[in-house]
Amino acid sequence: MEVIKITKKEASHLLDLSEDHFNDVKSRRIKPNKLQETFVAFANSDGGDLYIGIEDKSINT
């Protein structure tokens, strides 16, 4: 698996990302069957960006 290092600015942008129809974040602890639901939803729509390894903001507040 390729690992890409990002800058602090890029990390900050990802952490501030709002989830919507085109952007979704998932914890690294997500179970594969739950992750598959997101893949299928994106495949059945206009697609989007999925970021794995970012906790949902609602959990951290």
MIGU-532393 format. One record per atom (N, C-alpha, C): residue in three letters; x, y, z; residue number from 1. Coordinates in nm, 3 decimals, always signed. Atoms other than C-alpha are relative to their C-alpha. Layout:
// MIGU-532393
GUPA  residu        u        v        w  num
GUPA     ALA        X        Y        Z  NUM
...
***
This chain:
// MIGU-532393
GUPA  residu        u        v        w  num
GUPA     MET   +0.085   -0.116   +0.000    1
GUPA     MET   +0.000   +0.000   +0.000    1
GUPA     MET   +0.090   +0.123   +0.000    1
GUPA     GLU   -0.077   -0.123   +0.009    2
GUPA     GLU   +0.135   +0.340   -0.094    2
GUPA     GLU   -0.041   +0.095   +0.114    2
GUPA     VAL   +0.023   -0.097   -0.106    3
GUPA     VAL   +0.169   +0.590   +0.191    3
GUPA     VAL   +0.042   +0.137   -0.053    3
GUPA     ILE   -0.028   -0.135   +0.046    4
GUPA     ILE   +0.150   +0.957   +0.104    4
GUPA     ILE   +0.007   +0.092   +0.120    4
GUPA     LYS   -0.013   -0.095   -0.110    5
GUPA     LYS   +0.282   +1.213   +0.351    5
GUPA     LYS   -0.062   +0.133   -0.043    5
GUPA     ILE   +0.064   -0.127   +0.031    6
GUPA     ILE   +0.084   +1.535   +0.369    6
GUPA     ILE   +0.055   +0.108   +0.093    6
GUPA     THR   -0.047   -0.113   -0.079    7
GUPA     THR   +0.169   +1.879   +0.498    7
GUPA     THR   -0.098   +0.028   +0.113    7
GUPA     LYS   +0.088   -0.040   -0.109    8
GUPA     LYS   +0.026   +2.029   +0.816    8
GUPA     LYS   -0.121   +0.076   -0.053    8
GUPA     LYS   +0.110   -0.076   +0.061    9
GUPA     LYS   -0.183   +2.261   +0.598    9
GUPA     LYS   -0.103   -0.095   -0.062    9
GUPA     GLU   +0.090   +0.098   +0.061   10
GUPA     GLU   -0.329   +1.965   +0.406   10
GUPA     GLU   -0.076   -0.078   +0.108   10
GUPA     ALA   +0.065   +0.072   -0.110   11
GUPA     ALA   -0.400   +1.779   +0.733   11
GUPA     ALA   -0.108   +0.086   +0.064   11
GUPA     SER   +0.098   -0.091   -0.058   12
GUPA     SER   -0.576   +2.084   +0.874   12
GUPA     SER   -0.123   +0.012   -0.090   12
GUPA     HIS   +0.112   -0.009   +0.096   13
GUPA     HIS   -0.788   +2.111   +0.558   13
GUPA     HIS   -0.088   -0.126   +0.010   13
GUPA     LEU   +0.077   +0.124   -0.010   14
GUPA     LEU   -0.892   +1.745   +0.586   14
GUPA     LEU   -0.079   -0.007   +0.130   14
GUPA     LEU   +0.069   +0.004   -0.128   15
GUPA     LEU   -0.980   +1.779   +0.954   15
GUPA     LEU   -0.116   +0.099   +0.006   15
GUPA     ASP   +0.107   -0.100   +0.004   16
GUPA     ASP   -1.196   +2.084   +0.876   16
GUPA     ASP   -0.107   -0.034   -0.104   16
GUPA     LEU   +0.090   +0.039   +0.109   17
GUPA     LEU   -1.372   +1.904   +0.589   17
GUPA     LEU   -0.140   -0.028   +0.053   17
GUPA     SER   +0.139   +0.027   -0.035   18
GUPA     SER   -1.750   +1.903   +0.611   18
GUPA     SER   -0.049   -0.118   -0.083   18
GUPA     GLU   +0.056   +0.113   +0.072   19
GUPA     GLU   -1.921   +1.579   +0.523   19
GUPA     GLU   -0.125   +0.045   -0.074   19
GUPA     ASP   +0.116   -0.030   +0.081   20
GUPA     ASP   -2.175   +1.606   +0.244   20
GUPA     ASP   -0.017   -0.112   -0.103   20
GUPA     HIS   +0.025   +0.103   +0.100   21
GUPA     HIS   -2.287   +1.419   -0.068   21
GUPA     HIS   +0.126   -0.044   -0.073   21
GUPA     PHE   -0.122   +0.029   +0.075   22
GUPA     PHE   -1.935   +1.429   -0.212   22
GUPA     PHE   +0.122   -0.026   +0.087   22
GUPA     ASN   -0.111   +0.021   -0.093   23
GUPA     ASN   -1.713   +1.403   +0.097   23
GUPA     ASN   -0.047   -0.079   +0.120   23
GUPA     ASP   +0.034   +0.080   -0.116   24
GUPA     ASP   -1.714   +1.144   +0.371   24
GUPA     ASP   +0.128   -0.040   +0.072   24
GUPA     VAL   -0.114   +0.045   -0.079   25
GUPA     VAL   -1.475   +1.058   +0.653   25
GUPA     VAL   -0.043   -0.121   +0.083   25
GUPA     LYS   +0.027   +0.121   -0.077   26
GUPA     LYS   -1.453   +0.724   +0.831   26
GUPA     LYS   +0.117   -0.028   +0.092   26
GUPA     SER   -0.102   +0.040   -0.095   27
GUPA     SER   -1.264   +0.606   +1.136   27
GUPA     SER   +0.081   -0.116   -0.057   27
GUPA     ARG   -0.081   +0.115   +0.043   28
GUPA     ARG   -0.980   +0.363   +1.080   28
GUPA     ARG   -0.052   -0.130   +0.061   28
GUPA     ARG   +0.058   +0.118   -0.067   29
GUPA     ARG   -1.178   +0.127   +1.306   29
GUPA     ARG   -0.126   -0.052   -0.070   29
GUPA     ILE   +0.124   +0.039   +0.067   30
GUPA     ILE   -1.467   +0.096   +1.057   30
GUPA     ILE   +0.010   -0.146   -0.047   30
GUPA     LYS   +0.006   +0.139   +0.046   31
GUPA     LYS   -1.571   -0.259   +0.978   31
GUPA     LYS   -0.018   -0.001   -0.152   31
GUPA     PRO   +0.007   +0.004   +0.147   32
GUPA     PRO   -1.533   -0.361   +0.613   32
GUPA     PRO   -0.142   +0.001   -0.057   32
GUPA     ASN   +0.136   +0.002   +0.054   33
GUPA     ASN   -1.906   -0.430   +0.566   33
GUPA     ASN   -0.065   +0.138   +0.008   33
GUPA     LYS   +0.054   -0.136   -0.009   34
GUPA     LYS   -1.991   -0.076   +0.685   34
GUPA     LYS   +0.068   +0.091   -0.103   34
GUPA     LEU   -0.072   -0.079   +0.099   35
GUPA     LEU   -1.724   +0.071   +0.458   35
GUPA     LEU   -0.055   -0.028   -0.140   35
GUPA     GLN   +0.056   +0.039   +0.129   36
GUPA     GLN   -1.872   -0.121   +0.166   36
GUPA     GLN   -0.128   +0.079   -0.030   36
GUPA     GLU   +0.122   -0.077   +0.021   37
GUPA     GLU   -2.202   +0.064   +0.217   37
GUPA     GLU   +0.031   +0.137   -0.059   37
GUPA     THR   -0.040   -0.131   +0.053   38
GUPA     THR   -2.024   +0.395   +0.153   38
GUPA     THR   +0.048   -0.013   -0.143   38
GUPA     PHE   -0.047   +0.021   +0.137   39
GUPA     PHE   -1.848   +0.259   -0.156   39
GUPA     PHE   -0.118   -0.017   -0.096   39
GUPA     VAL   +0.117   +0.024   +0.085   40
GUPA     VAL   -2.180   +0.139   -0.296   40
GUPA     VAL   -0.080   +0.128   -0.019   40
GUPA     ALA   +0.075   -0.127   +0.011   41
GUPA     ALA   -2.352   +0.471   -0.220   41
GUPA     ALA   +0.070   +0.095   -0.096   41
GUPA     PHE   -0.074   -0.086   +0.092   42
GUPA     PHE   -2.076   +0.662   -0.400   42
GUPA     PHE   -0.009   -0.053   -0.143   42
GUPA     ALA   +0.006   +0.060   +0.133   43
GUPA     ALA   -2.084   +0.417   -0.691   43
GUPA     ALA   -0.136   +0.021   -0.065   43
GUPA     ASN   +0.135   -0.019   +0.052   44
GUPA     ASN   -2.460   +0.463   -0.727   44
GUPA     ASN   -0.038   +0.147   -0.015   44
GUPA     SER   +0.028   -0.144   +0.012   45
GUPA     SER   -2.432   +0.842   -0.730   45
GUPA     SER   +0.107   +0.063   -0.088   45
GUPA     ASP   -0.101   -0.071   +0.079   46
GUPA     ASP   -2.196   +1.101   -0.873   46
GUPA     ASP   +0.141   -0.020   +0.055   46
GUPA     GLY   -0.132   +0.025   -0.056   47
GUPA     GLY   -1.906   +0.965   -0.667   47
GUPA     GLY   +0.032   +0.096   +0.112   47
GUPA     GLY   -0.043   -0.090   -0.106   48
GUPA     GLY   -1.706   +1.157   -0.413   48
GUPA     GLY   +0.135   -0.042   +0.053   48
GUPA     ASP   -0.127   +0.029   -0.064   49
GUPA     ASP   -1.404   +1.150   -0.188   49
GUPA     ASP   -0.025   -0.062   +0.136   49
GUPA     LEU   +0.013   +0.071   -0.126   50
GUPA     LEU   -1.374   +0.908   +0.101   50
GUPA     LEU   +0.136   +0.001   +0.068   50
GUPA     TYR   -0.124   -0.008   -0.077   51
GUPA     TYR   -1.111   +0.966   +0.369   51
GUPA     TYR   -0.012   -0.095   +0.118   51
GUPA     ILE   +0.001   +0.099   -0.106   52
GUPA     ILE   -1.037   +0.673   +0.598   52
GUPA     ILE   +0.112   +0.033   +0.099   52
GUPA     GLY   -0.097   -0.029   -0.103   53
GUPA     GLY   -0.861   +0.735   +0.927   53
GUPA     GLY   -0.025   +0.132   +0.070   53
GUPA     ILE   +0.039   -0.126   -0.062   54
GUPA     ILE   -1.040   +1.054   +1.031   54
GUPA     ILE   -0.126   -0.024   +0.080   54
GUPA     GLU   +0.118   +0.019   -0.084   55
GUPA     GLU   -1.279   +1.039   +1.323   55
GUPA     GLU   -0.108   +0.102   -0.035   55
GUPA     ASP   +0.115   -0.087   +0.023   56
GUPA     ASP   -1.625   +1.186   +1.275   56
GUPA     ASP   +0.001   +0.111   +0.104   56
GUPA     LYS   -0.001   -0.114   -0.092   57
GUPA     LYS   -1.645   +1.534   +1.430   57
GUPA     LYS   -0.102   -0.014   +0.110   57
GUPA     SER   +0.105   +0.012   -0.101   58
GUPA     SER   -1.965   +1.447   +1.613   58
GUPA     SER   +0.043   -0.090   +0.115   58
GUPA     ILE   -0.050   +0.089   -0.105   59
GUPA     ILE   -1.779   +1.180   +1.810   59
GUPA     ILE   +0.096   +0.077   +0.091   59
GUPA     ASN   -0.103   -0.072   -0.075   60
GUPA     ASN   -1.506   +1.422   +1.919   60
GUPA     ASN   -0.052   +0.120   +0.076   60
GUPA     THR   +0.052   -0.118   -0.068   61
GUPA     THR   -1.737   +1.696   +2.047   61
GUPA     THR   -0.080   -0.038   +0.120   61
***
